[in-house]
Amino acid sequence: MNIFRLAGDMMHLFSIIVLLLKINATRSCRGVSLKTQELYAIVFVCRYLDLFTSFISLYNTTMKLIFLLSTFTIIYWMRFHKVIRVTYDREQDTFRYQFLILPCFLLALVLNNEFSAMEVLWTFSIYLEAVAILPQLVLLQRTNNIDNLTGNYVFLLGSYRALYILNWIYRFMTEPNYRQYLVWISGIVQTIVYIDFFYYYIRSWRNNEKLSLPA
Amino acid sequence: VREKIAKDEL
């Protein structure tokens, strides 16, 4: 475990805490994409099937369980909580995520390291994670008043991805035989998806303005 | 040649 990896994981953890706090404290999920949360649920379920087959470390297992539990909590709130569900931007959150899920799954069937159920689902989760933020970014673009916490949530998620790239570079230089091309390419694609958002986030922060994304 | 996958990442 290097410092970049740990920092990346912590950013991921903070992003989820920010989202949980925001929804819980304001009793509102305005500006939050349920589609992105559901895509993350699929990503985590498919990737963390190895919870049943292999033990890596207490840290690893704990983080996996936190990611799974928190994502399902957010989905539950947005769908069923009697106060929170009313605040969901149903009409704006219209990204058709089947157009992400199907191609990612087909790609995982073709491009994988081993043609087994576990490995294909794991690879599928890698591809799907790369694009899972898209419904959220589209929703932010349609939201006129992006509140700080929602903006911070996406910024923290993007930072987590950027730090993972540094982690890969560090590991590549320090560990012999460490390489994972599919993960790297997907991770780089995933980070590129955030660049536009980063630009507007930092600009609004420097100019002390409210964040808004041009349509 | 198969990659050595680092499944220790999250």
Interface residues (C-beta under 8 A of the other chain):
Chain A: R5 D9 H12 D50 S54 I56 S57 N60 M63 K64 F67 N113 E114 W122 Y164 N167 R171 N177 Y178 R179 Q180 Y181 L182 V183
Chain B: R2 E3 K4 I5 A6 K7 D8 E9 L10
